[in-house]
Structures are given as C-alpha cells and as structure tokens.
C-alpha cells in the first residue's frame, strides 16, 4: 500500500531520535502521536487516510470481515483530555511507529538532526502507511511512520515545559548595572 501524507497535526509524545519500547519488554521503536483538529479531519488527506486504513483491513482479512471487530488506529483525544494538554473533544489522534529512524525535515525540507529541535506542540505533517495485523487473537490496523515534516517550529509547547526564550528577560551584559 502506498504511503500517505497526513493533513496538519499537532505533534505529541515524540520519540524520534532514540527508540523506546511501546510496552514493557517490547522491542524499541520510534513513534509519536499526531493530534488532528476537526478542521484537519475535513481534508481530502484525512479521508484518504481513513480509506487506506479500511482497505488495509479488507486486504488482510477479506471483504467478509466484520469491520466493527477490527481495532482501528483512530483514537478520540477527548478520552485523555483530563490527562494531557492538547487532547480534547473533537480531536482524533494516531500513533504511528517504526523500527527504523524516520526522516525529519523542517518546512523548507532541511534535515533536522538535533533532538532538542523537536517537541510536543509543533505543527507537523507525516508520511505514514497503513498495515493490518493480528496479535493475541485481536485484529487491527496501525500506521507505520516513514517521515515527519515540522511545519511550524515556533508553536506553543504542549508538554508542560516552557521555552527558554519565554522564561528569561534579555540581559545587557555591557550595561553599568551588569554584574559582569
């Protein structure tokens, strides 16, 4: 199945430079959550993602499968609204992952190589691909993460950490009142 480009999303829980297990004892992977606003959910890209997930299920499990028995990757962020910033009613999130480090670029398609340049709250687009799976008797669809583009790097953080430039006042180190 061909890879798809998502509509704009808010980045959350980025694990993009050093892989971590998704569960205790699991294999380390690169991952993130992508929060899609109601506006993003009305785009043609969003509709293509939904259709691709459905097609991946039908391809793997056959056209006679009861689609309501398939665990789909689209999650209601409102269910986590009391726990996490940015998760609210009307927002849907996906959590794509990969075993290989994804490519990460900025809005001008320049590689981003430093982990500190990536944080929760940035506006992104991702290249993802759906895949169907069976595990412990359950059937579902997930998305692989291929690449990520940081579209708006100066978006407010949603991880609770303040940006350093917003914490400090400017210091004039040449003024007579300066301690230097």
Order of alpha helices (4+ residues) and beta strands (2+ residues): beta-beta-beta-alpha-beta-beta-beta-beta-beta-beta-alpha
